[in-house]
Amino acid sequence: MSDEPALVSDERDGETTEADDVDTAHLDDVEPGAGCTEIWEHLSERREQAGSD
């Protein structure tokens, strides 16, 4: 792996920022290597929990 920070593109305005500047706390409970489906399920579960609070 490179020591260079990953870049993340913001599709809304085309800006590119370093990944270190992006808040990823909502993914802290996702297992490393998880695919799109697992991430989608995780985010859906969090939304459901937040809606029942």
N, CA, C and O atoms as a Tinker XYZ file with bonds, in Angstrom:
   212  protein
     1  N      0.834000   -1.184000    0.000000    73     2
     2  CA     0.000000    0.000000    0.000000    64     1     3
     3  C      0.874000    1.241000    0.000000    63     2     4     5
     4  O      1.992000    1.260000    0.516000    81     3
     5  N      0.318000    2.258000   -0.594000    73     3     6
     6  CA     1.031000    3.515000   -0.690000    64     5     7
     7  C      0.829000    4.335000    0.575000    63     6     8     9
     8  O     -0.201000    4.228000    1.241000    81     7
     9  N      1.820000    5.150000    0.898000    73     7    10
    10  CA     1.683000    6.060000    2.032000    64     9    11
    11  C      0.905000    7.313000    1.648000    63    10    12    13
    12  O      0.554000    8.120000    2.509000    81    11
    13  N      0.635000    7.475000    0.346000    73    11    14
    14  CA    -0.127000    8.623000   -0.120000    64    13    15
    15  C     -1.583000    8.467000    0.311000    63    14    16    17
    16  O     -2.130000    7.367000    0.230000    81    15
    17  N     -2.221000    9.546000    0.765000    73    15    18
    18  CA    -3.633000    9.439000    1.135000    64    17    19
    19  C     -4.483000    9.185000   -0.101000    63    18    20    21
    20  O     -4.185000    9.680000   -1.188000    81    19
    21  N     -5.539000    8.410000    0.080000    73    19    22
    22  CA    -6.456000    8.150000   -1.030000    64    21    23
    23  C     -7.250000    9.408000   -1.320000    63    22    24    25
    24  O     -7.497000   10.223000   -0.431000    81    23
    25  N     -7.641000    9.555000   -2.565000    73    23    26
    26  CA    -8.446000   10.708000   -2.944000    64    25    27
    27  C     -9.892000   10.265000   -3.111000    63    26    28    29
    28  O    -10.170000    9.169000   -3.598000    81    27
    29  N    -10.794000   11.124000   -2.706000    73    27    30
    30  CA   -12.216000   10.843000   -2.806000    64    29    31
    31  C    -12.835000   11.949000   -3.632000    63    30    32    33
    32  O    -12.614000   13.129000   -3.362000    81    31
    33  N    -13.610000   11.576000   -4.638000    73    31    34
    34  CA   -14.262000   12.563000   -5.492000    64    33    35
    35  C    -15.656000   12.841000   -4.953000    63    34    36    37
    36  O    -16.400000   11.918000   -4.623000    81    35
    37  N    -15.999000   14.108000   -4.868000    73    35    38
    38  CA   -17.335000   14.519000   -4.455000    64    37    39
    39  C    -18.130000   14.770000   -5.724000    63    38    40    41
    40  O    -17.907000   15.764000   -6.415000    81    39
    41  N    -19.061000   13.868000   -6.034000    73    39    42
    42  CA   -19.799000   13.960000   -7.287000    64    41    43
    43  C    -20.679000   15.204000   -7.360000    63    42    44    45
    44  O    -21.048000   15.633000   -8.454000    81    43
    45  N    -21.017000   15.784000   -6.226000    73    43    46
    46  CA   -21.894000   16.956000   -6.243000    64    45    47
    47  C    -21.213000   18.156000   -6.879000    63    46    48    49
    48  O    -21.835000   18.879000   -7.658000    81    47
    49  N    -19.949000   18.378000   -6.558000    73    47    50
    50  CA   -19.288000   19.561000   -7.089000    64    49    51
    51  C    -17.977000   19.250000   -7.817000    63    50    52    53
    52  O    -17.285000   20.165000   -8.264000    81    51
    53  N    -17.637000   17.974000   -7.936000    73    51    54
    54  CA   -16.435000   17.603000   -8.662000    64    53    55
    55  C    -15.146000   17.812000   -7.884000    63    54    56    57
    56  O    -14.061000   17.544000   -8.400000    81    55
    57  N    -15.250000   18.287000   -6.649000    73    55    58
    58  CA   -14.064000   18.507000   -5.830000    64    57    59
    59  C    -13.441000   17.163000   -5.441000    63    58    60    61
    60  O    -14.146000   16.166000   -5.283000    81    59
    61  N    -12.140000   17.147000   -5.293000    73    59    62
    62  CA   -11.431000   15.966000   -4.824000    64    61    63
    63  C    -10.747000   16.320000   -3.511000    63    62    64    65
    64  O    -10.048000   17.329000   -3.413000    81    63
    65  N    -10.957000   15.470000   -2.497000    73    63    66
    66  CA   -10.353000   15.699000   -1.193000    64    65    67
    67  C     -9.596000   14.455000   -0.766000    63    66    68    69
    68  O     -9.813000   13.369000   -1.304000    81    67
    69  N     -8.715000   14.617000    0.194000    73    67    70
    70  CA    -8.006000   13.468000    0.734000    64    69    71
    71  C     -8.973000   12.653000    1.580000    63    70    72    73
    72  O     -9.804000   13.215000    2.294000    81    71
    73  N     -8.866000   11.337000    1.504000    73    71    74
    74  CA    -9.759000   10.449000    2.243000    64    73    75
    75  C     -9.666000   10.700000    3.743000    63    74    76    77
    76  O    -10.635000   10.478000    4.469000    81    75
    77  N     -8.509000   11.162000    4.213000    73    75    78
    78  CA    -8.357000   11.426000    5.639000    64    77    79
    79  C     -9.286000   12.537000    6.102000    63    78    80    81
    80  O     -9.584000   12.637000    7.292000    81    79
    81  N     -9.749000   13.373000    5.178000    73    79    82
    82  CA   -10.635000   14.476000    5.518000    64    81    83
    83  C    -12.104000   14.076000    5.513000    63    82    84    85
    84  O    -12.959000   14.877000    5.891000    81    83
    85  N    -12.412000   12.855000    5.093000    73    83    86
    86  CA   -13.785000   12.390000    4.970000    64    85    87
    87  C    -14.178000   11.640000    6.238000    63    86    88    89
    88  O    -13.455000   10.750000    6.688000    81    87
    89  N    -15.324000   12.001000    6.814000    73    87    90
    90  CA   -15.809000   11.346000    8.026000    64    89    91
    91  C    -16.361000    9.965000    7.667000    63    90    92    93
    92  O    -17.342000    9.859000    6.932000    81    91
    93  N    -15.738000    8.921000    8.178000    73    91    94
    94  CA   -16.183000    7.549000    7.905000    64    93    95
    95  C    -16.659000    6.841000    9.168000    63    94    96    97
    96  O    -16.711000    5.611000    9.199000    81    95
    97  N    -17.006000    7.591000   10.206000    73    95    98
    98  CA   -17.419000    6.997000   11.476000    64    97    99
    99  C    -18.629000    6.090000   11.301000    63    98   100   101
   100  O    -18.783000    5.116000   12.038000    81    99
   101  N    -19.489000    6.399000   10.337000    73    99   102
   102  CA   -20.685000    5.584000   10.113000    64   101   103
   103  C    -20.344000    4.192000    9.575000    63   102   104   105
   104  O    -21.225000    3.339000    9.471000    81   103
   105  N    -19.095000    3.959000    9.237000    73   103   106
   106  CA   -18.659000    2.655000    8.739000    64   105   107
   107  C    -17.750000    1.925000    9.722000    63   106   108   109
   108  O    -17.191000    0.882000    9.381000    81   107
   109  N    -17.594000    2.444000   10.919000    73   107   110
   110  CA   -16.678000    1.847000   11.897000    64   109   111
   111  C    -17.017000    0.399000   12.230000    63   110   112   113
   112  O    -16.113000   -0.389000   12.508000    81   111
   113  N    -18.291000    0.029000   12.209000    73   111   114
   114  CA   -18.697000   -1.324000   12.575000    64   113   115
   115  C    -18.696000   -2.295000   11.403000    63   114   116   117
   116  O    -19.015000   -3.470000   11.584000    81   115
   117  N    -18.346000   -1.837000   10.212000    73   115   118
   118  CA   -18.311000   -2.700000    9.028000    64   117   119
   119  C    -16.980000   -3.449000    9.010000    63   118   120   121
   120  O    -15.915000   -2.867000    9.217000    81   119
   121  N    -17.070000   -4.745000    8.758000    73   119   122
   122  CA   -15.870000   -5.581000    8.720000    64   121   123
   123  C    -14.980000   -5.182000    7.539000    63   122   124   125
   124  O    -15.489000   -4.871000    6.462000    81   123
   125  N    -13.661000   -5.188000    7.729000    73   123   126
   126  CA   -12.756000   -4.925000    6.606000    64   125   127
   127  C    -13.008000   -5.943000    5.489000    63   126   128   129
   128  O    -13.181000   -7.133000    5.753000    81   127
   129  N    -13.025000   -5.477000    4.271000    73   127   130
   130  CA   -13.262000   -6.359000    3.134000    64   129   131
   131  C    -14.728000   -6.559000    2.814000    63   130   132   133
   132  O    -15.061000   -7.317000    1.903000    81   131
   133  N    -15.616000   -5.893000    3.546000    73   131   134
   134  CA   -17.043000   -6.029000    3.281000    64   133   135
   135  C    -17.361000   -5.481000    1.899000    63   134   136   137
   136  O    -16.734000   -4.532000    1.430000    81   135
   137  N    -18.332000   -6.089000    1.267000    73   135   138
   138  CA   -18.745000   -5.645000   -0.064000    64   137   139
   139  C    -19.898000   -4.667000    0.021000    63   138   140   141
   140  O    -20.345000   -4.293000    1.105000    81   139
   141  N    -20.366000   -4.265000   -1.138000    73   139   142
   142  CA   -21.456000   -3.280000   -1.223000    64   141   143
   143  C    -22.697000   -3.729000   -0.459000    63   142   144   145
   144  O    -23.321000   -2.924000    0.233000    81   143
   145  N    -23.061000   -5.003000   -0.577000    73   143   146
   146  CA   -24.275000   -5.497000    0.070000    64   145   147
   147  C    -24.151000   -5.401000    1.584000    63   146   148   149
   148  O    -25.085000   -4.963000    2.255000    81   147
   149  N    -23.018000   -5.803000    2.122000    73   147   150
   150  CA   -22.832000   -5.736000    3.573000    64   149   151
   151  C    -22.859000   -4.297000    4.069000    63   150   152   153
   152  O    -23.424000   -4.011000    5.125000    81   151
   153  N    -22.258000   -3.406000    3.324000    73   151   154
   154  CA   -22.258000   -1.995000    3.726000    64   153   155
   155  C    -23.670000   -1.439000    3.665000    63   154   156   157
   156  O    -24.095000   -0.733000    4.579000    81   155
   157  N    -24.404000   -1.745000    2.603000    73   155   158
   158  CA   -25.791000   -1.286000    2.459000    64   157   159
   159  C    -26.643000   -1.803000    3.631000    63   158   160   161
   160  O    -27.407000   -1.043000    4.225000    81   159
   161  N    -26.508000   -3.098000    3.962000    73   159   162
   162  CA   -27.266000   -3.673000    5.080000    64   161   163
   163  C    -26.916000   -2.979000    6.392000    63   162   164   165
   164  O    -27.799000   -2.680000    7.196000    81   163
   165  N    -25.635000   -2.725000    6.605000    73   163   166
   166  CA   -25.185000   -2.066000    7.829000    64   165   167
   167  C    -25.805000   -0.675000    7.943000    63   166   168   169
   168  O    -26.315000   -0.303000    9.000000    81   167
   169  N    -25.758000    0.091000    6.854000    73   167   170
   170  CA   -26.320000    1.444000    6.888000    64   169   171
   171  C    -27.833000    1.407000    7.070000    63   170   172   173
   172  O    -28.390000    2.258000    7.763000    81   171
   173  N    -28.502000    0.437000    6.461000    73   171   174
   174  CA   -29.950000    0.295000    6.620000    64   173   175
   175  C    -30.314000   -0.014000    8.069000    63   174   176   177
   176  O    -31.264000    0.552000    8.610000    81   175
   177  N    -29.562000   -0.904000    8.690000    73   175   178
   178  CA   -29.805000   -1.252000   10.094000    64   177   179
   179  C    -29.616000   -0.032000   10.990000    63   178   180   181
   180  O    -30.392000    0.181000   11.921000    81   179
   181  N    -28.585000    0.771000   10.711000    73   179   182
   182  CA   -28.350000    1.982000   11.514000    64   181   183
   183  C    -29.503000    2.966000   11.361000    63   182   184   185
   184  O    -29.917000    3.596000   12.334000    81   183
   185  N    -30.026000    3.100000   10.137000    73   183   186
   186  CA   -31.161000    4.001000    9.908000    64   185   187
   187  C    -32.389000    3.532000   10.678000    63   186   188   189
   188  O    -33.094000    4.334000   11.289000    81   187
   189  N    -32.641000    2.207000   10.641000    73   187   190
   190  CA   -33.779000    1.654000   11.362000    64   189   191
   191  C    -33.655000    1.900000   12.863000    63   190   192   193
   192  O    -34.627000    2.271000   13.522000    81   191
   193  N    -32.453000    1.690000   13.396000    73   191   194
   194  CA   -32.213000    1.926000   14.833000    64   193   195
   195  C    -32.409000    3.400000   15.178000    63   194   196   197
   196  O    -32.991000    3.726000   16.212000    81   195
   197  N    -31.931000    4.275000   14.326000    73   195   198
   198  CA   -32.063000    5.716000   14.578000    64   197   199
   199  C    -33.529000    6.124000   14.502000    63   198   200   201
   200  O    -33.958000    7.017000   15.232000    81   199
   201  N    -34.297000    5.490000   13.637000    73   199   202
   202  CA   -35.708000    5.813000   13.498000    64   201   203
   203  C    -36.551000    5.330000   14.665000    63   202   204   205
   204  O    -37.624000    5.875000   14.924000    81   203
   205  N    -36.078000    4.315000   15.370000    73   203   206
   206  CA   -36.842000    3.779000   16.503000    64   205   207
   207  C    -36.447000    4.406000   17.825000    63   206   208   209
   208  O    -37.024000    4.076000   18.861000    81   207
   209  N    -35.465000    5.312000   17.807000    73   207   210
   210  CA   -35.021000    5.982000   19.048000    64   209   211
   211  C    -35.970000    7.068000   19.458000    63   210   212
   212  O    -35.750000    7.729000   20.474000    81   211
